[in-house]
Amino acid sequence: MKAKYALIALLAITFWGCDDNTAGLGLGMFPGSDQNINGKLSTFDVTTESVHAGKIYAMTNVGYVGKFTDETFGTYQAGFLAQLNCPTGMTFPGVYDGTALDSKGKATRVMVGDDNEYNKDVTFIRDDKNNIIGNIHTIELYLWYSSYFGDSLTACRLSVYELGGEGKKELNADNAYYTDINPEEYYNSQNILGTKAYTAVDLSVKDSIRNLSTYVPSVHVSFKNEAAIRIGTEIIKKSRELGVNLDNKAFKDIFKGIYIKSDYGDGTVLYIDQAQMNVVYKCYAVDTLKGTILPKQVVKEGESKDSTYYGYRTFATTREVIQANQLNNDKDAIQKCIDEDTWTYLKSPAGIFTQVTIPVSQIAEKLQGDTLNAVKLGMPIYNETNDKKFGMSTPNNVLLIRKKYKDSFFKDNQLSDGITSSLFTPTTTNFTQYTFNNITQMINDCLADREKAEKEIREKGSITIKTTDLEGNSKNESVNDIKDWEKLSEWNKFVLIPVLVTKDSSSSNSYYGSSNIISIQHDLKPGYARLKGGSKGSIQDTHGSPSYPEYLLKLEVVSTNFGTKSK
């Protein structure tokens, strides 16, 4: 008997252990002498089709901005909206009034407060009694990015707008994180803060600087003078009023945030790691012990060291505030790809997913009484041979998830559990298919849903199902038969989605070359794959047999039967 169980284990281990490139199993059956334990490998036809990704939940700290046109997928354009974080306890320096020392003897009153010819480069801020309480020189915005997609030398331009205005919405957790967000609802095109022309690689920076490991490129935008004065004045006034109690809520009442829009250039998409707004003011250089202004110092003949300098306070995008990406794909080009029926596509971001229909009912019927040991699905990737200079790469990480969970999974920041979803991460760089070695629990989860529905129909006589058409219109339908429920409920449909996987590199396992997955998000970088399959595989002849079996995928199932023969 021990030998029989060992054979079952060996069969399952062999099944699970196949690598990413294994197209078939080629596994044998149990010896004929094992009459009480029937183990076998069964295959089932799987149909696939390309479907619209639609709006996706994309909570991320990366902002995407730029435009890129592909001959297959058309034009993709990205921009983002963001609030800025006000650091806790942040204050601005006080104004020099004969001494820089405050009541505690610290040199905190260093802002220039003399309205004279040497300070014409700042605008002074006054209180109701016309007393100077601060100054504003300018406001600068730095868009820091560590990577980009496309041509490094494409001439591009972006514009920065201020969020808010009469009748405009405010960003919140309920409306900000879906990629179909409409920026026009959140900003007025008249409230432009500044523009900047750029290339992804800034050739004005010396190679010796750009090659440093510490170098991080950025797009630097200076606010228009009128906007800088207005915004800077409001911020400093509110800071004087609240002191260390200036927080995000109070700051957002003053400044709602920014919208970064690509308005020129085609060929580059920047991945913005952080947007940083600096409110710049002018200060005196002071003796921190005496509190007196340091005089202008002559360094050498014809040169002097000024007695003033520019300070700043920073407000940046962080995890504490909202950032929303708006991603636009060419609808006509995407639809043309979806209409292709001899293969399927994956297209990120927010473009095309591949929908998989698994014949769960057939599995349950054919293997009735069996125990499912392992269920394997392989989705071959067509090798792309093109001469595109800036072609999109194949997504490395993909998530196979039951369709009913595809929205809640990302919104609730879930991890793959093998029941509702299964994650593919490549073990080699040259993988040729997405392989899911064991989705047994996902099949069982489908069967549990069917059993629950069947019970409800039996007890209540009918069950109500919410259905959605291709245009996104939803309606409720009542069914009183389990077969009708199967047709309408999409209970056996799965979706293949490109994802970004984040791992904890500080994990105790990282020493051994592994680390824990801490986050799975939609992949928002441009990428695509063309997969074997296609909706043509679902066409059947008059006898119910597939008319085009070459467009079907194969699901491989290892099962055992303990004394009861399967159908």
C-alpha atoms as one frame of an Amber mdcrd trajectory, in Angstrom:
protein
   0.000   0.000   0.000   2.861   2.380   0.793   4.166   1.863  -2.741   0.792
   2.884  -4.179   0.780   6.168  -2.290   4.385   6.753  -3.267   3.383   6.463
  -6.903   0.631   9.033  -6.432   3.086  11.405  -4.814   5.612  10.843  -7.594
   2.990  11.588 -10.224   1.998  14.850  -8.549   5.599  15.906  -7.923   6.490
  15.307 -11.551   3.452  17.348 -12.556   4.255  20.298 -10.322   7.939  20.256
 -11.110   7.676  20.989 -14.820   9.420  24.201 -15.781   8.063  27.236 -17.576
   8.863  25.858 -21.003   7.261  22.427 -20.688   4.425  22.079 -23.142   3.227
  18.581 -22.135   3.635  16.154 -19.294   4.179  12.778 -20.901   3.375  11.042
 -17.615   2.594   7.355 -17.382  -0.252   5.581 -15.596  -0.126   3.472 -12.479
   0.847  -0.204 -12.844  -2.021  -2.511 -13.751  -1.603  -4.445 -10.485  -2.880
  -1.450  -8.496  -6.528  -2.238  -8.911  -7.862  -0.283  -5.922  -6.177   3.010
  -6.682  -6.869   4.411 -10.131  -4.562   7.287 -11.043  -4.602   9.024 -14.361
  -3.809  12.098 -16.368  -6.782  13.727 -18.144  -6.798  16.661 -20.535  -9.552
  19.181 -21.165 -10.034  21.875 -23.788  -9.662  25.482 -22.623 -10.912  28.449
 -24.639  -9.503  31.975 -24.451 -10.327  35.424 -25.780  -9.004  38.965 -25.563
 -11.103  41.368 -23.465 -10.982  45.040 -22.581  -9.121  45.725 -19.359 -11.514
  48.623 -18.718 -10.823  50.879 -15.799  -8.423  49.364 -13.311  -7.615  50.148
  -9.692  -4.092  51.524  -9.672  -2.962  52.813  -6.285   0.706  53.594  -6.812
   3.393  56.095  -5.851   4.703  56.279  -9.411   3.333  58.943 -11.735   3.325
  58.291 -15.485   3.573  61.122 -17.984   4.228  61.073 -21.719   2.993  59.746
 -25.035   3.939  56.769 -27.179   2.535  55.474 -30.463   2.833  51.805 -31.444
   1.925  50.481 -34.880  -0.234  47.718 -33.355  -1.799  49.302 -30.285  -1.990
  52.914 -31.414  -1.306  55.900 -29.183  -0.921  55.568 -25.441  -0.889  58.755
 -23.348  -0.377  59.217 -19.630  -0.622  61.984 -17.054  -1.169  62.129 -13.314
  -2.825  64.142 -10.569  -1.283  64.407  -7.131  -1.711  65.985  -3.764   1.409
  67.132  -1.918   2.290  66.236   1.638   2.842  68.877   4.303   5.496  67.516
   6.722   4.333  67.314  10.326   5.573  70.196  12.461   6.998  72.124   9.521
   7.385  75.897   9.956   8.941  78.760   8.025  11.715  80.934   9.479  10.691
  84.200  11.104  11.615  87.639   9.763  14.814  89.342  10.912  13.944  92.357
  13.094  17.315  93.503  14.388  18.166  90.102  15.811  17.834  86.592  14.437
  17.448  85.087  17.904  14.046  84.018  19.181  12.901  83.944  22.806  14.876
  80.712  23.347  18.071  82.135  21.883  17.899  80.160  18.642  18.611  81.827
  15.310  15.211  81.206  13.680  14.356  84.741  12.522  16.431  84.902   9.381
  14.012  85.807   6.562  14.864  89.020   4.774  12.514  91.756   5.888  14.065
  94.902   4.427  12.122  96.241   1.475  15.037  97.890  -0.312  16.854  97.826
  -3.662  18.892  94.751  -2.675  15.771  92.672  -2.189  13.878  93.343  -5.390
  14.087  89.634  -6.233  11.438  88.746  -3.626   7.851  89.701  -2.923   7.204
  90.656   0.697   4.241  89.235   2.546   2.452  91.589   4.943  -0.150  91.188
   7.672  -3.274  93.292   8.167  -1.165  96.021   9.783   1.203  96.156   6.824
   3.991  94.522   8.784   6.313  92.231   6.795   5.849  88.622   7.953   7.814
  86.863   5.226   8.830  86.838   1.589   8.536  84.621  -1.474  11.165  84.331
  -4.181   9.737  81.566  -6.394   8.238  78.084  -6.399   9.973  75.228  -8.160
   8.706  71.772  -9.020  11.068  68.828  -9.483   9.771  65.647 -11.112  12.296
  62.959 -10.170  12.431  59.783 -12.248  14.744  56.780 -12.218  13.486  55.173
 -15.424  11.462  55.767 -18.571  10.077  54.015 -21.637  10.881  54.858 -25.223
  13.298  57.225 -26.949  15.715  59.021 -24.641  16.101  61.983 -27.006  12.508
  62.637 -28.131  11.688  66.320 -27.664   8.804  66.521 -25.194   6.959  69.120
 -23.180   4.759  68.911 -20.122   2.526  71.400 -18.361   1.680  71.696 -14.692
  -1.780  72.803 -13.580  -3.194  73.626 -10.173  -6.035  71.396  -9.013  -9.262
  72.880  -7.783 -11.300  75.876  -8.801 -14.969  76.687  -8.833 -17.130  73.632
  -9.353 -14.193  71.228  -9.462 -13.982  67.954  -7.554 -11.413  67.190  -4.878
  -9.321  64.036  -4.991 -10.333  61.367  -2.488  -9.860  57.640  -1.989 -13.173
  56.842  -3.691 -12.515  58.596  -7.005  -8.762  58.848  -7.450  -7.404  55.375
  -8.035  -9.180  54.248 -11.181  -7.335  54.841 -14.447 -10.387  56.260 -16.224
 -10.289  59.355 -14.007 -11.170  62.521 -15.930  -8.706  65.312 -15.024 -11.068
  67.985 -16.385 -13.303  67.360 -13.388 -10.460  68.333 -11.054  -8.708  71.298
 -12.661  -9.302  74.399 -14.746  -7.132  74.710 -17.869  -6.678  78.402 -17.066
  -4.846  77.585 -13.835  -1.529  76.718 -15.465   1.474  76.895 -13.153   4.282
  76.306 -15.623   5.610  74.377 -18.616   8.888  72.648 -19.411  10.482  71.164
 -22.522  12.683  68.131 -21.873  14.237  64.919 -23.114  14.447  61.766 -21.003
  18.240  61.984 -21.094  19.374  65.524 -20.396  22.406  66.096 -22.617  23.105
  69.399 -20.855  24.281  67.346 -17.876  27.852  66.117 -18.202  28.404  62.394
 -18.750  30.571  62.280 -15.625  27.572  63.475 -13.600  24.953  61.344 -15.318
  27.063  58.225 -14.810  27.265  58.686 -11.039  25.267  56.142  -9.014  23.839
  59.000  -6.948  22.527  60.916  -9.968  18.733  61.011 -10.346  17.355  62.889
 -13.364  14.435  65.279 -13.069  12.259  67.677 -14.998  12.509  71.094 -13.355
   9.507  73.408 -13.705   9.533  76.984 -12.408   6.078  78.316 -11.530   4.884
  81.422 -13.295   5.656  84.463 -11.196   2.039  85.411 -10.467   1.164  81.845
  -9.429   4.292  81.492  -7.280   3.554  84.737  -5.417  -0.108  83.870  -4.837
   0.483  80.287  -3.672   3.626  81.104  -1.679   1.886  84.002   0.098  -1.071
  81.825   1.107   1.160  79.031   2.393   3.414  81.298   4.468   0.425  83.226
   5.883  -1.241  79.980   6.943   2.047  78.797   8.443   2.321  82.022  10.481
  -1.250  81.479  11.678  -0.961  77.807  12.655   2.748  77.334  13.357   3.638
  73.668  13.985  -0.083  72.800  13.625   0.005  73.292   9.867  -1.048  69.860
   8.616  -2.240  68.193   5.417  -5.864  69.186   5.959  -5.011  72.872   6.361
  -2.501  72.707   3.512  -5.055  71.187   1.113  -7.399  74.073   1.872  -4.708
  76.317   0.416  -3.277  74.140  -2.336  -5.313  71.225  -3.731  -2.509  69.641
  -5.712  -1.110  69.417  -9.241  -1.963  67.856 -12.578   0.960  66.915 -14.846
  -0.029  66.747 -18.495   1.985  65.778 -21.554   1.207  68.295 -24.287   3.993
  67.788 -26.852   6.161  64.934 -28.107   5.545  61.301 -29.011   7.955  58.552
 -28.065   8.728  58.786 -24.343   6.913  57.977 -21.090   8.554  59.032 -17.823
   8.069  57.041 -14.619   7.985  59.783 -11.968   9.098  58.466  -8.566   8.375
  61.717  -6.734   7.056  65.202  -7.393   8.704  67.774  -5.123   7.512  71.377
  -4.775   9.939  73.820  -3.167   8.640  77.130  -1.798  11.727  79.366  -2.028
  12.347  82.434   0.146  15.311  84.734   0.878  17.245  84.781   4.138  20.117
  86.598   5.809  23.297  84.759   6.656  23.584  85.385  10.415  25.888  84.782
  13.335  23.982  82.037  15.134  25.451  83.043  18.502  25.068  86.809  18.317
  22.007  86.872  16.045  23.500  89.547  13.827  23.693  89.685  10.035  26.999
  88.566   8.605  28.510  91.232   6.358  29.270  90.643   2.712  32.694  89.062
   2.513  35.276  89.652  -0.212  36.546  86.221  -1.300  39.040  87.579  -3.805
  39.405  90.640  -5.958  36.220  91.170  -7.923  34.308  88.425  -6.068  32.400
  88.487  -2.807  30.368  86.176  -0.628  26.831  87.491  -0.291  25.227  88.061
   3.074  21.975  86.494   1.867  20.922  83.066   0.601  17.784  81.274  -0.584
  16.080  78.775   1.657  13.093  76.593   0.894  10.446  74.307   2.337   9.496
  71.105   0.515   6.057  69.623  -0.175   6.209  66.292  -2.005   4.199  63.271
  -3.096   4.276  60.585  -0.403   2.227  57.590   0.736   0.244  59.903   3.020
  -1.422  61.721   0.140  -3.301  60.743  -3.003  -1.742  60.263  -6.427  -3.885
  59.312  -9.412  -2.781  58.171 -12.876  -4.835  58.811 -15.984  -4.022  56.341
 -18.772  -5.477  56.620 -22.275  -5.217  53.902 -24.925  -6.242  54.135 -28.569
  -9.757  52.646 -28.422  -9.954  51.778 -32.115  -6.556  50.069 -32.172  -7.308
  48.170 -28.956 -10.660  47.018 -30.339  -8.982  45.793 -33.529  -6.629  43.665
 -31.422  -9.511  42.301 -29.360 -11.390  41.338 -32.519  -8.480  39.116 -33.586
  -9.717  35.536 -33.014  -6.630  33.402 -33.756  -4.625  34.454 -30.694  -5.069
  36.600 -27.595  -3.250  39.619 -26.210  -1.961  40.968 -22.970  -1.474  44.743
 -23.217  -0.477  46.962 -20.319  -1.323  49.381 -18.908  -5.132  49.132 -18.730
  -5.363  47.808 -22.276  -6.143  44.130 -22.919  -6.468  41.097 -20.665  -6.853
  37.473 -21.736 -10.003  35.771 -20.483  -9.812  32.025 -19.870 -12.830  29.692
 -19.760 -12.105  26.439 -17.932 -14.563  23.533 -18.448 -15.170  22.984 -14.742
 -18.464  21.161 -15.335 -16.758  18.678 -17.668 -14.017  18.085 -15.123 -16.567
  17.457 -12.378 -18.605  15.119 -14.579 -15.738  13.102 -16.013 -13.825  12.801
 -12.763 -16.805  12.345 -10.455 -15.641  10.565  -7.329 -11.981  11.315  -8.048
  -9.603  13.377  -5.962  -7.888  16.137  -7.920  -4.183  15.967  -7.136  -2.955
  18.684  -9.481  -4.329  20.843 -12.282  -1.912  22.491 -14.717  -2.473  25.197
 -17.321   0.170  26.395 -19.765  -0.334  29.444 -21.996   2.304  29.544 -24.765
   3.707  32.930 -25.807   4.318  33.599 -29.479   7.862  34.672 -30.208   7.857
  38.200 -31.590  10.332  39.060 -34.312  10.194  42.723 -35.211  12.614  45.506
 -35.885  10.955  48.073 -33.635  13.580  50.316 -32.090  11.532  50.854 -28.942
   9.325  47.795 -28.759   7.384  46.908 -25.636   8.677  43.989 -23.585   6.769
  40.859 -22.559   5.232  41.142 -19.059   7.249  38.989 -16.670   4.730  38.585
 -13.874   1.099  37.704 -14.583  -1.813  36.853 -12.326  -4.448  34.251 -13.194
  -7.507  35.197 -11.173 -11.148  34.249 -11.103 -13.071  36.975 -12.907 -15.346
  37.653  -9.926 -12.333  38.684  -7.827 -10.350  40.759 -10.353 -11.488  44.145
  -9.008 -11.573  43.490  -5.261  -8.159  41.788  -5.343  -6.315  44.994  -6.226
  -8.552  47.376  -4.305  -8.068  45.383  -1.105  -4.315  44.963  -1.756  -4.542
  41.169  -1.573  -1.848  38.590  -2.235  -2.199  35.463  -4.332  -3.517  32.594
  -2.202  -3.804  29.774  -4.740  -7.581  29.678  -4.201  -8.889  32.808  -5.889
  -5.730  33.507  -7.880  -2.403  32.065  -8.951   0.761  34.070  -9.638   3.297
  33.320 -12.368   6.822  34.569 -11.778   9.476  33.376 -14.225  12.346  31.193
 -13.084  14.307  31.935 -16.264  14.720  35.000 -18.473  13.801  33.155 -21.667
  10.468  31.614 -20.692   8.164  30.708 -23.560   4.855  30.265 -21.771   2.984
  31.303 -18.663   2.684  28.109 -16.630   0.376  27.601 -13.662   1.466  24.286
 -12.234  -1.351  23.688  -9.785  -4.672  25.535  -9.814  -6.576  22.706  -8.099
  -7.915  24.920  -5.322  -9.138  27.468  -7.861 -11.140  24.726  -9.589 -12.531
  23.626  -6.228 -13.493  27.232  -5.478 -15.515  27.276  -8.716 -17.229  24.004
  -7.764 -18.065  25.423  -4.333 -19.822  28.364  -6.014 -21.788  25.982  -8.230
 -22.809  23.856  -5.272 -23.952  26.934  -3.366 -26.008  28.177  -6.331 -27.556
  24.747  -6.865 -28.566  24.606  -3.207 -30.119  28.102  -3.358 -32.124  27.207
  -6.485 -33.304  24.015  -4.844 -34.400  25.818  -1.667 -35.727  29.091  -3.115
 -36.731  28.053  -6.611 -34.598  30.685  -8.338 -31.480  32.801  -8.018 -30.737
  36.369  -9.151 -27.564  37.050 -11.157 -26.056  40.425 -12.025 -24.859  40.407
 -15.647 -22.800  43.004 -17.540 -22.711  43.427 -21.333 -19.746  44.485 -23.495
 -20.655  48.172 -23.069 -20.521  47.854 -19.298 -24.288  47.998 -18.758 -25.490
  45.848 -15.860 -28.821  44.193 -15.134 -30.229  41.527 -12.829 -31.540  38.251
 -14.236 -33.441  35.526 -12.439 -32.755  31.849 -13.234 -34.329  28.669 -11.897
 -32.011  26.114 -13.465 -28.365  25.418 -12.678 -27.494  25.198 -16.391 -28.816
  28.721 -16.950 -26.852  29.856 -13.916 -23.677  28.379 -15.430 -24.237  30.254
 -18.693 -24.840  33.638 -17.070 -22.709  33.694 -13.926 -19.197  33.511 -15.453
 -18.378  31.123 -12.608 -15.724  29.302 -14.644 -14.058  32.346 -16.198 -10.577
  33.493 -15.280  -8.581  36.565 -16.294  -4.857  36.785 -17.018  -3.481  40.157
 -15.881   0.059  41.657 -16.092   1.140  42.665 -12.591   3.933  44.391 -10.729
   5.253  42.274  -7.864   6.985  43.945  -4.914   9.141  41.858  -2.599  10.524
  42.544   0.853  14.257  42.542   0.271  14.848  42.856   4.010  13.210  39.474
   4.617  15.227  36.859   6.480  15.029  34.691   3.375  16.725  37.272   1.147
  20.154  35.947   2.238  19.315  32.738   0.440  18.155  34.495  -2.711  14.438
  34.681  -1.926  12.146  37.205  -0.301   8.511  37.559   0.640   5.980  39.118
  -1.727   4.410  42.128  -0.029   2.393  43.665  -2.859   0.783  42.760  -6.196
  -0.440  45.677  -8.310  -1.493  46.256 -11.890   1.528  46.709 -14.140   1.287
  50.279 -15.452   4.362  50.150 -17.679   3.910  49.656 -21.443   4.202  45.981
 -22.362   2.460  43.250 -24.299   2.394  39.547 -25.173   0.659  37.569 -27.902
  -0.608  34.213 -26.636  -1.715  30.975 -28.244  -5.497  30.555 -28.247  -8.195
  32.922 -29.426 -11.958  33.068 -29.586 -11.956  30.965 -32.772 -11.302  27.956
 -30.566 -14.790  28.266 -29.018 -16.553  27.676 -32.375 -18.205  24.237 -32.492
 -19.672  22.133 -35.296 -23.169  20.652 -35.345 -21.996  17.764 -33.160 -20.604
  20.032 -30.460 -16.985  19.316 -31.368 -14.446  22.129 -31.788 -14.221  23.313
 -35.381 -10.724  24.767 -34.852  -8.978  22.668 -32.190  -5.619  24.270 -33.037
  -6.772  27.392 -31.173  -7.576  25.558 -27.944  -5.340  25.276 -24.908  -5.034
  22.114 -22.858  -5.738  21.777 -19.155  -3.933  18.791 -17.641  -5.436  17.129
 -14.568  -3.874  14.468 -12.359  -6.505  12.632 -10.304  -6.827   9.466  -8.260
  -9.790   7.277  -7.521  -9.833   5.102  -4.439 -11.936   2.132  -5.458 -14.589
   4.079  -7.399 -14.205   4.169 -11.144 -14.544   7.522 -12.856 -16.887   8.093
 -15.754
